[in-house]
Every structure is written in structure tokens, then in C-alpha cells.
Amino acid sequence: MPAPRIVITYCVRCRWLLRAQWYAAELLQTFESELGEVALRPAAKDVEAGVFRIQVSASDDGVPTTVWNRKRDGGFPDIAELKRRVRDLVAPEMSLGHADRSANR
């Protein structure tokens, strides 16, 4: 099975590139040996206004799982929550240290 791939789709008109880059850097740093790629995808200007979506392709069929959708989930993810959702798909046995402890409160 190929290494998991993450795609962060962001709204260009909303100027969310820097936010997308920050999430990408956080995920790459946390999952440095578990991920194959983190891609940044600008949304089509006329089709997907206001989009901010993070998808993980971690299965053999290559069908991505949406781990965060700004419109569905309400705003932008807390980084600890995003890391937990990604971890659950790409490395369920991995400990996230303090991020796991804060979820159990």
C-alpha cells in the first residue's frame, strides 16, 4: 500500500494559503515517517468559494476520507483535533502525547 497522502484544499479568494501551509507543516512534522505527501490544492475560484477541506487517502482503494471540512465542521480545526483525526487513519497506534491527554479531559 502506498504511503498516505493528504490534500488540503483552500479558497484562493479568501486568502487561506498561509493557513493551509501552516497545517501542512504541522502534519508533516508530526507524521514525518507515516505520510507520503501533503499537497496544497487551490480551490476553483468560481466553484468552491469559502472551501477549506482536508482529505486523507490512506486506503488501498485511494478514495479520500474527509477529516475536516470548514463548512461541515464549523470553521477551522484546532491543530490537536486535526492531528488526532489524521493519526486515527494513518497511524492508529501512534501516541500524540499532550494532544491525546487534552482530548481525554
Helices and strands as residue ranges (DSSP letters): E 5-10, H 17-30, E 37-42, E 52-57, E 65-69, H 70-73, H 79-90, H 98-103
